[in-house]
Amino acid sequence: MRNRIRIILLGVIVITSACNNYDLESKLENPASLGQGTGALSIVSTNITPVVNNGGSFTAVVTFNRAVNVPPGSITIDNSAVISGISSPDNITWSFTIGNLFNSTVYTVTFTPQITASDGTTLTPTVVQFTSNVS
């Protein structure tokens, strides 16, 4: 009698659909007080300190109190500096590169009311200032 080995291949089907930042909010876990919520929309932390030591650019990180949509142009900076590469893994913590920084120059980063939560709550305009120390 012969033994037969049968191999069964199971296929994996991946179904994807387009989604926007608001769709993702419903899928977020709720870490501590972050995540879904109601009430005022605010920034709870950032790594932009009063003096930023850098080589002409650095990666800024900002965390909101819940998931937000950050459209292009909703984070601005003055003095010919540029903001690029805005991204987020969870729509709560966002990172972006601030470039074209000059030594001993004061910069103002503005977070505008274009930043919104899924319920339509807008961010009160928020500014963060720092002095660039290019090394």
C-alpha positions as a Markdown table, in Angstrom:
| # | Residue | x | y | z |
|---|---|---|---|---|
| 1 | Met | 0.0 | 0.0 | 0.0 |
| 2 | Arg | 1.3 | 3.3 | -1.0 |
| 3 | Asn | 1.1 | 6.4 | 1.3 |
| 4 | Arg | 0.1 | 9.5 | -0.5 |
| 5 | Ile | 0.9 | 12.9 | 0.7 |
| 6 | Arg | -1.6 | 15.5 | -0.3 |
| 7 | Ile | -0.7 | 19.1 | -0.3 |
| 8 | Ile | -3.5 | 21.6 | 0.0 |
| 9 | Leu | -2.7 | 25.1 | -1.0 |
| 10 | Leu | -4.8 | 27.8 | 0.6 |
| 11 | Gly | -4.9 | 31.1 | -1.2 |
| 12 | Val | -4.9 | 34.3 | 0.6 |
| 13 | Ile | -7.2 | 37.0 | -0.7 |
| 14 | Val | -6.5 | 40.6 | 0.2 |
| 15 | Ile | -9.3 | 43.0 | -0.4 |
| 16 | Thr | -8.4 | 46.7 | -0.2 |
| 17 | Ser | -10.5 | 49.8 | -0.6 |
| 18 | Ala | -9.6 | 53.4 | -0.8 |
| 19 | Cys | -10.0 | 55.3 | 2.4 |
| 20 | Asn | -9.2 | 58.8 | 3.7 |
| 21 | Asn | -7.9 | 60.0 | 7.0 |
| 22 | Tyr | -11.4 | 60.0 | 8.5 |
| 23 | Asp | -12.0 | 56.4 | 7.6 |
| 24 | Leu | -8.8 | 55.5 | 9.4 |
| 25 | Glu | -10.0 | 57.2 | 12.6 |
| 26 | Ser | -12.7 | 54.6 | 13.1 |
| 27 | Lys | -10.0 | 51.9 | 13.0 |
| 28 | Leu | -7.7 | 53.4 | 15.5 |
| 29 | Glu | -7.1 | 51.9 | 18.9 |
| 30 | Asn | -7.7 | 54.4 | 21.8 |
| 31 | Pro | -4.3 | 54.7 | 23.5 |
| 32 | Ala | -4.8 | 56.4 | 26.9 |
| 33 | Ser | -6.6 | 59.7 | 26.2 |
| 34 | Leu | -5.7 | 59.8 | 22.6 |
| 35 | Gly | -7.7 | 58.6 | 19.6 |
| 36 | Gln | -11.4 | 59.2 | 19.1 |
| 37 | Gly | -13.0 | 61.9 | 21.2 |
| 38 | Thr | -15.0 | 65.0 | 21.3 |
| 39 | Gly | -14.6 | 68.5 | 22.4 |
| 40 | Ala | -11.7 | 70.9 | 21.6 |
| 41 | Leu | -9.0 | 69.7 | 19.2 |
| 42 | Ser | -5.5 | 70.4 | 20.4 |
| 43 | Ile | -1.8 | 69.7 | 20.1 |
| 44 | Val | -0.7 | 67.6 | 23.1 |
| 45 | Ser | 3.1 | 67.5 | 22.3 |
| 46 | Thr | 5.8 | 68.4 | 19.9 |
| 47 | Asn | 9.5 | 68.0 | 19.6 |
| 48 | Ile | 9.9 | 71.6 | 18.4 |
| 49 | Thr | 11.8 | 73.2 | 21.3 |
| 50 | Pro | 12.8 | 76.9 | 21.8 |
| 51 | Val | 16.2 | 76.2 | 20.3 |
| 52 | Val | 16.6 | 73.5 | 17.6 |
| 53 | Asn | 20.1 | 72.3 | 16.9 |
| 54 | Asn | 20.2 | 71.0 | 13.3 |
| 55 | Gly | 22.2 | 70.8 | 10.1 |
| 56 | Gly | 19.9 | 73.1 | 8.2 |
| 57 | Ser | 16.8 | 70.8 | 8.5 |
| 58 | Phe | 15.2 | 68.5 | 11.0 |
| 59 | Thr | 12.2 | 66.2 | 11.4 |
| 60 | Ala | 9.5 | 67.7 | 13.5 |
| 61 | Val | 6.9 | 65.6 | 15.3 |
| 62 | Val | 3.5 | 66.8 | 16.6 |
| 63 | Thr | 0.8 | 64.8 | 18.4 |
| 64 | Phe | -2.8 | 65.8 | 18.6 |
| 65 | Asn | -5.4 | 64.8 | 21.2 |
| 66 | Arg | -7.3 | 62.7 | 18.5 |
| 67 | Ala | -7.1 | 61.7 | 14.9 |
| 68 | Val | -7.0 | 64.6 | 12.5 |
| 69 | Asn | -6.8 | 65.3 | 8.8 |
| 70 | Val | -3.8 | 67.5 | 7.9 |
| 71 | Pro | -4.3 | 68.8 | 4.3 |
| 72 | Pro | -1.5 | 70.4 | 2.3 |
| 73 | Gly | -0.8 | 73.9 | 3.4 |
| 74 | Ser | -2.3 | 73.5 | 6.9 |
| 75 | Ile | 1.1 | 73.6 | 8.6 |
| 76 | Thr | 3.2 | 76.7 | 7.5 |
| 77 | Ile | 6.5 | 78.3 | 8.4 |
| 78 | Asp | 8.0 | 81.7 | 7.8 |
| 79 | Asn | 11.4 | 83.1 | 6.9 |
| 80 | Ser | 11.8 | 81.1 | 3.6 |
| 81 | Ala | 11.9 | 77.8 | 5.5 |
| 82 | Val | 10.0 | 74.9 | 3.9 |
| 83 | Ile | 7.9 | 72.1 | 5.2 |
| 84 | Ser | 7.8 | 68.8 | 3.4 |
| 85 | Gly | 7.0 | 65.1 | 3.8 |
| 86 | Ile | 4.0 | 65.4 | 6.1 |
| 87 | Ser | 3.0 | 61.9 | 7.2 |
| 88 | Ser | 1.3 | 59.9 | 10.0 |
| 89 | Pro | 1.0 | 56.3 | 10.8 |
| 90 | Asp | -2.1 | 56.8 | 12.8 |
| 91 | Asn | -3.5 | 60.3 | 12.1 |
| 92 | Ile | -2.7 | 61.3 | 15.7 |
| 93 | Thr | 1.1 | 61.7 | 15.6 |
| 94 | Trp | 2.4 | 63.5 | 12.5 |
| 95 | Ser | 5.9 | 64.1 | 11.3 |
| 96 | Phe | 7.3 | 66.5 | 8.7 |
| 97 | Thr | 10.7 | 67.9 | 7.6 |
| 98 | Ile | 11.5 | 71.5 | 8.2 |
| 99 | Gly | 14.2 | 72.6 | 5.8 |
| 100 | Asn | 16.1 | 75.6 | 4.5 |
| 101 | Leu | 17.0 | 76.7 | 8.1 |
| 102 | Phe | 19.6 | 79.4 | 8.8 |
| 103 | Asn | 21.7 | 79.9 | 11.9 |
| 104 | Ser | 20.4 | 82.2 | 14.7 |
| 105 | Thr | 17.1 | 82.7 | 12.9 |
| 106 | Val | 13.7 | 82.7 | 14.7 |
| 107 | Tyr | 11.0 | 80.7 | 12.9 |
| 108 | Thr | 7.3 | 80.4 | 13.6 |
| 109 | Val | 5.5 | 77.2 | 12.7 |
| 110 | Thr | 1.7 | 77.7 | 12.4 |
| 111 | Phe | -0.9 | 75.0 | 12.6 |
| 112 | Thr | -4.0 | 76.3 | 11.0 |
| 113 | Pro | -7.8 | 75.6 | 11.4 |
| 114 | Gln | -7.6 | 73.6 | 8.1 |
| 115 | Ile | -6.5 | 70.8 | 10.5 |
| 116 | Thr | -9.8 | 69.0 | 11.4 |
| 117 | Ala | -11.2 | 66.0 | 13.2 |
| 118 | Ser | -13.8 | 63.7 | 11.6 |
| 119 | Asp | -16.7 | 65.5 | 13.4 |
| 120 | Gly | -15.7 | 68.8 | 11.8 |
| 121 | Thr | -14.0 | 70.2 | 14.8 |
| 122 | Thr | -11.2 | 72.6 | 13.7 |
| 123 | Leu | -7.9 | 73.3 | 15.4 |
| 124 | Thr | -7.6 | 76.7 | 17.0 |
| 125 | Pro | -4.6 | 78.4 | 15.2 |
| 126 | Thr | -1.5 | 77.3 | 17.2 |
| 127 | Val | 2.0 | 78.7 | 16.8 |
| 128 | Val | 5.3 | 77.3 | 17.9 |
| 129 | Gln | 8.5 | 79.4 | 17.7 |
| 130 | Phe | 12.0 | 78.2 | 17.7 |
| 131 | Thr | 15.5 | 79.6 | 17.0 |
| 132 | Ser | 17.6 | 77.5 | 14.6 |
| 133 | Asn | 21.1 | 76.6 | 15.7 |
| 134 | Val | 22.7 | 75.3 | 12.5 |
| 135 | Ser | 25.9 | 73.3 | 13.3 |
